[in-house]
C-alpha cells in the first residue's frame, strides 16, 4: 500500500468521553466526526477482518472500543457526521459511498479475502449485490450492537437471534433526553419570558406585580409541558398505550394538566383553565413527536405521515390556547 493508514487505539481516552458527553447535550454535534478513510486497530494483516462504520465519532468510537484485542481494519464512510442508522436512512451510508471507499483504498490489495462486515443497522443503505458486482467483496451484516462483535466472529460470522434484535431500553432512551432538551433551549427560555411579560395584562391596564405573581405560574406550566414531551414521554414510552408519539405526548400533557389544575396553577377562571389545557397538551404533543427521529419505534414514512396530520392540529390548538389565555387576562 502506498498511502499511510493511521492506527487507532481500542481504549478511549478522557477527551473521547468528554466529547461524547458534550454531544449528548447537543454541543458541537455537527462537528463531532472523524475523517472518512481507512484505519487499523492493533496489527492487522491481509487476513484480518474489515469493519465498516460512519464518520460520526460516537459511532467510530463505539466500534473501536469493542475491537479490543482484535487486529482489524476499519473502513469509515463519509456520512457527513451522521450515525450509521440515520445515515443509512438518508442514503449517505449507502452503496455508492461504500463502493467508492473500497476502490479508493484498494481494499482488494490490502486483504486476501473478499469479506466486509457492515453493521446491521446500516443494512437498509447497502445493496450487497451491487457491492459484490462492483468490487467483488461480499457484504456480511454484523450484529446490531458493537459489543456483540467478538461473539459474532467467534460463531463464524453468524448472529444469534438476540444479536439481530433491536432493543430500546430505558438506559438508551434516557441518553437521548439531553439533546432533545438542548435543541429547544431558545424556545424554553424565550416563550416563558413572553408569557411572564403578558401576564401583567388586565382590565385596568398593566400591572408589574400581577406579571410577577401570575407569570411564575405561566412559566411553571410551560416548563412542565416541555418536560412532559421530551423527558416523561421517552421514559414511559413502552407503557403508554398509544401508538403515535403525538398522542403519547398529548396523553402525558393531559395528565400533567390535571395535576397542575388540581393545585390551581392553571388559573382562576374557566377560559384560562381551558386555554392552559390546550397549550400544555399541544406543547407536550409536539415535543414528544420530535423524539420520533431518535426512536426504534418508528420508520421514516411513519414519521412523515404523523407530522403531516399532527402538526397542523398542534398549531391550531396552541394558537387557540394562546388567544384564550390573552382573553382570560381581561375577565
Phi, psi and omega per residue, in radians:
X1 nan 2.366 -3.061
X2 -1.632 -0.215 -3.101
X3 -1.904 2.718 -3.089
X4 -1.343 2.340 3.108
X5 -2.011 1.918 -3.104
X6 -1.165 2.567 3.085
X7 -1.732 2.336 3.091
X8 -2.057 2.600 -3.123
X9 -1.460 2.637 3.056
X10 -1.557 0.008 3.096
X11 -1.858 2.091 -3.135
X12 -1.343 2.577 3.125
X13 -1.729 3.005 -3.129
X14 -1.018 -0.699 -3.122
X15 -1.116 -0.513 3.096
X16 -1.197 -0.752 3.128
X17 -1.189 -0.673 3.094
X18 -1.126 -0.704 3.092
X19 -1.089 -0.695 3.116
X20 -1.139 -0.684 3.117
X21 -1.118 -0.734 3.136
X22 -1.101 -0.766 -3.081
X23 -1.224 -0.469 3.063
X24 -1.104 -0.462 3.095
X25 -1.696 0.178 3.083
X26 1.393 0.206 -3.113
X27 -1.550 2.071 3.132
X28 1.210 0.389 -3.072
X29 -1.014 -0.717 -3.064
X30 -1.257 -0.286 -3.129
X31 -1.931 0.142 -3.114
X32 -1.506 1.390 -3.050
X33 -2.585 2.880 3.029
X34 -2.051 2.870 3.114
X35 -1.208 2.396 3.041
X36 -1.157 2.564 -3.137
X37 2.639 -2.752 -3.078
X38 -1.966 2.359 3.125
X39 -2.314 2.866 3.069
X40 -2.301 2.537 3.078
X41 -2.029 2.258 -3.090
X42 1.256 -2.417 3.138
X43 -2.211 1.279 -3.094
X44 -1.188 2.659 3.100
X45 -2.090 -3.017 -3.130
X46 -1.178 -0.267 3.139
X47 -1.743 0.012 -3.102
X48 -1.323 2.690 -3.112
X49 -1.245 2.695 3.080
X50 -2.017 2.073 3.122
X51 -1.868 2.444 -3.070
X52 -1.924 2.444 3.093
X53 -2.631 -3.108 3.138
X54 -1.659 2.898 3.121
X55 -1.590 0.250 2.922
X56 -1.258 2.143 -2.967
X57 -1.067 -0.581 3.127
X58 -1.116 -0.683 3.088
X59 -1.179 -0.769 -3.132
X60 -1.084 -0.790 -3.126
X61 -1.171 -0.666 3.127
X62 -1.090 -0.697 3.119
X63 -1.182 -0.906 -3.025
X64 -1.142 -0.580 3.140
X65 -1.247 -0.358 3.097
X66 -1.638 0.123 3.051
X67 -1.838 0.362 3.134
X68 -1.036 2.299 -3.117
X69 1.226 0.203 3.081
X70 -1.989 2.308 3.032
X71 -1.576 2.032 -3.022
X72 -2.665 2.857 3.034
X73 -1.795 2.508 3.056
X74 -2.102 2.096 3.092
X75 -1.770 2.006 -3.060
X76 -1.789 2.113 3.112
X77 -1.513 2.652 3.100
X78 -1.449 1.706 -3.128
X79 -1.836 0.266 -3.137
X80 1.096 0.575 3.097
X81 1.347 0.379 -3.134
X82 -1.894 2.512 -3.110
X83 -1.143 2.875 -3.035
X84 -0.958 -0.892 -3.039
X85 -1.098 -0.878 -3.123
X86 -1.185 -0.681 -3.133
X87 -1.151 -0.610 3.099
X88 -1.125 -0.688 3.097
X89 -1.187 -0.581 -3.134
X90 -1.479 -0.281 3.116
X91 1.714 -0.084 3.137
X92 -1.378 -0.541 2.936
X93 -1.578 1.334 -2.966
X94 -2.295 3.086 -3.064
X95 -1.063 -0.786 -3.086
X96 -1.079 -0.831 3.123
X97 -1.141 -0.658 3.142
X98 -1.101 -0.875 3.131
X99 -1.065 -0.733 3.137
X100 -1.030 -0.782 -3.108
X101 -1.200 -0.647 3.105
X102 -1.069 -0.721 -3.112
X103 -1.326 -0.728 -3.138
X104 -1.000 -0.722 -3.046
X105 -1.691 0.223 3.072
X106 0.818 0.906 -3.081
X107 -1.063 -0.531 3.128
X108 -1.164 -0.370 3.097
X109 -1.652 -0.313 -3.102
X110 -1.431 -0.693 -3.108
X111 -2.118 2.675 -3.116
X112 -1.721 0.250 3.075
X113 -2.144 3.012 -3.096
X114 -2.151 0.976 -3.060
X115 -2.389 2.289 3.031
X116 -2.234 2.405 -3.071
X117 -1.806 2.032 -3.097
X118 -1.875 2.369 3.102
X119 -1.065 2.473 -3.089
X120 -0.985 -0.643 -3.110
X121 -1.195 -0.182 3.081
X122 -1.718 0.021 -3.045
X123 -1.059 -0.606 -3.105
X124 -1.103 -0.400 -3.105
X125 -1.656 -0.191 -3.038
X126 -1.983 2.135 3.035
X127 -1.627 1.756 -3.019
X128 -1.019 -0.663 -3.094
X129 -1.180 -0.576 3.110
X130 -1.246 -0.657 3.089
X131 -1.106 -0.739 3.133
X132 -1.098 -0.791 -3.113
X133 -1.142 -0.658 -3.048
X134 -1.495 -0.526 -3.035
X135 -2.149 -0.331 -3.072
X136 1.519 -0.078 -3.121
X137 -1.538 2.434 3.111
X138 -1.621 2.279 3.130
X139 -1.529 2.189 3.052
X140 -1.963 2.126 -3.126
X141 -1.484 2.071 -3.123
X142 -1.368 -2.991 -3.117
X143 -1.300 2.939 3.101
X144 -1.137 -0.818 -3.070
X145 -1.761 2.404 -3.126
X146 -1.128 -0.487 -3.137
X147 -1.281 -0.019 3.040
X148 -1.721 0.075 -3.079
X149 -1.069 -0.816 -3.097
X150 -1.057 -0.889 3.091
X151 -1.126 -0.549 3.093
X152 -1.067 -0.818 3.119
X153 -1.160 -0.722 -3.119
X154 -1.092 -0.498 3.136
X155 -1.508 0.217 3.130
X156 1.386 0.641 3.126
X157 1.098 0.681 3.086
X158 -2.138 2.377 -3.120
X159 -1.747 2.435 3.035
X160 -1.349 2.862 3.097
X161 -0.962 -0.618 3.133
X162 -1.166 -0.618 3.122
X163 -1.197 -0.408 -3.130
X164 -1.577 -0.210 -3.039
X165 -1.440 2.288 3.094
X166 -1.611 1.982 3.123
X167 -1.857 2.725 3.120
X168 -2.426 1.191 -3.053
X169 -1.239 2.993 -3.111
X170 -0.965 -0.745 -3.122
X171 -0.989 -0.759 -3.129
X172 -1.252 -0.615 3.134
X173 -1.194 -0.705 -3.131
X174 -1.126 -0.596 3.135
X175 -1.032 -0.490 -3.065
X176 -1.518 -0.205 -3.089
X177 -1.099 -0.828 -3.086
X178 -0.970 -0.753 -3.101
X179 -1.187 -0.570 3.091
X180 -1.166 -0.692 3.099
X181 -1.141 -0.758 -3.068
X182 -1.133 -0.684 -3.094
X183 -1.084 -0.444 3.141
X184 -1.842 0.374 -3.006
X185 -1.057 -0.646 -3.094
X186 -1.214 -0.712 3.082
X187 -1.160 -0.649 -3.107
X188 -1.106 -0.493 3.121
X189 -1.630 -0.762 -3.026
X190 -1.262 -0.800 -3.058
X191 -1.095 -0.813 3.082
X192 -1.049 -0.601 3.113
X193 -1.143 -0.668 3.100
X194 -1.117 -0.795 3.121
X195 -1.138 -0.639 3.115
X196 -1.056 -0.766 -3.141
X197 -1.179 -0.738 -3.087
X198 -1.307 -0.291 3.141
X199 -1.124 -0.297 3.138
X200 -1.387 -0.165 3.123
X201 -1.188 2.431 3.075
X202 -2.796 3.059 -3.062
X203 -1.133 -0.327 3.111
X204 -1.631 -0.025 -3.133
X205 2.235 -1.952 -3.118
X206 -2.463 2.431 -3.121
X207 -2.312 2.079 3.092
X208 -1.158 -0.610 3.122
X209 -1.125 -0.730 3.096
X210 -1.150 -0.649 3.125
X211 -1.044 -0.709 -3.130
X212 -1.266 -0.778 -3.086
X213 -1.223 -0.815 -3.137
X214 -1.382 -0.544 -3.110
X215 -1.109 -0.551 3.119
X216 -1.097 -0.735 3.106
X217 -1.143 -0.692 3.126
X218 -1.078 -0.779 3.132
X219 -1.087 -0.730 3.130
X220 -1.083 -0.785 3.141
X221 -1.077 -0.728 -3.112
X222 -1.211 -0.792 3.108
X223 -1.067 -0.728 -3.114
X224 -1.111 -0.755 -3.132
X225 -1.173 -0.635 3.103
X226 -1.105 -0.824 -3.107
X227 -1.240 -0.527 3.096
X228 -1.072 -0.689 -3.107
X229 -1.332 -0.718 -3.031
X230 -1.869 0.000 3.066
X231 -2.101 -0.993 -3.098
X232 -1.190 -0.649 -3.130
X233 -1.062 -0.893 3.108
X234 -1.126 -0.573 3.139
X235 -1.133 -0.786 -3.084
X236 -1.735 0.258 -3.031
X237 -0.815 -0.909 -3.040
X238 -1.222 -0.379 -3.030
X239 -1.763 -0.062 3.065
X240 -1.380 2.047 -2.984
X241 -1.355 0.852 3.100
X242 -2.441 2.587 -3.054
X243 -1.481 -0.837 -3.059
X244 -1.325 2.430 -3.128
X245 -1.127 -0.633 3.125
X246 -1.064 -0.646 3.123
X247 -1.335 -0.589 3.060
X248 -1.061 -0.840 3.127
X249 -1.129 -0.679 3.130
X250 -1.094 -0.752 -3.115
X251 -1.115 -0.731 3.096
X252 -1.186 -0.609 3.082
X253 -1.094 -0.692 3.131
X254 -1.180 -0.710 3.092
X255 -1.078 -0.763 3.124
X256 -1.091 -0.726 3.136
X257 -1.079 -0.676 3.108
X258 -1.099 -0.730 3.140
X259 -1.153 -0.805 3.131
X260 -1.121 -0.656 3.100
X261 -1.141 -0.672 3.137
X262 -1.063 -0.612 -3.132
X263 -1.672 0.264 3.005
X264 1.117 0.610 3.090
X265 -1.621 -0.135 -3.080
X266 -1.612 -0.042 3.108
X267 2.114 3.120 -3.042
X268 -1.931 -0.114 3.113
X269 -2.244 2.815 -3.010
X270 -1.041 -0.751 -3.101
X271 -1.081 -0.744 -3.127
X272 -1.174 -0.712 3.131
X273 -1.088 -0.836 3.137
X274 -1.104 -0.677 3.137
X275 -1.070 -0.767 3.137
X276 -1.187 -0.598 3.081
X277 -1.073 -0.752 3.112
X278 -1.145 -0.745 -3.120
X279 -1.154 -0.868 -3.104
X280 -1.090 -0.775 3.129
X281 -1.099 -0.722 -3.112
X282 -1.174 -0.795 -3.125
X283 -1.141 -0.794 3.128
X284 -1.080 -0.722 3.119
X285 -1.103 -0.777 -3.128
X286 -1.142 -0.812 -3.128
X287 -1.110 -0.658 3.105
X288 -1.142 -0.652 -3.137
X289 -1.161 -0.531 3.085
X290 -1.073 -0.450 -3.082
X291 -1.299 -0.214 -3.074
X292 -1.067 -0.544 -3.122
X293 -1.251 -0.210 -3.130
X294 -1.837 -0.049 -2.972
X295 -1.781 2.661 3.031
X296 -1.493 0.000 -3.039
X297 -1.505 -0.150 -3.014
X298 -2.273 2.894 3.043
X299 -2.049 2.898 -3.139
X300 -1.045 -0.785 -3.126
X301 -1.158 -0.616 3.129
X302 -1.172 -0.701 3.112
X303 -1.109 -0.807 -3.128
X304 -1.084 -0.717 3.139
X305 -1.144 -0.754 -3.127
X306 -1.151 -0.759 -3.134
X307 -1.105 -0.636 -3.119
X308 -1.096 -0.625 -3.107
X309 -1.614 -0.662 -3.022
X310 -1.415 -0.676 -3.039
X311 -1.041 -0.793 3.112
X312 -1.060 -0.666 3.131
X313 -1.149 -0.735 3.131
X314 -1.094 -0.714 -3.140
X315 -1.124 -0.773 -3.126
X316 -1.137 -0.819 -3.064
X317 -1.185 -0.698 3.132
X318 -1.207 -0.565 3.088
X319 -1.180 -0.782 3.093
X320 -1.082 -0.692 3.121
X321 -1.104 -0.731 -3.129
X322 -1.169 -0.768 3.124
X323 -1.092 -0.754 3.124
X324 -1.101 -0.679 3.133
X325 -1.134 -0.714 3.084
X326 -1.079 -0.768 3.129
X327 -1.065 -0.687 -3.103
X328 -1.128 -0.356 3.122
X329 -1.164 -0.367 -3.067
X330 -1.865 0.111 3.112
X331 -1.588 nan nan
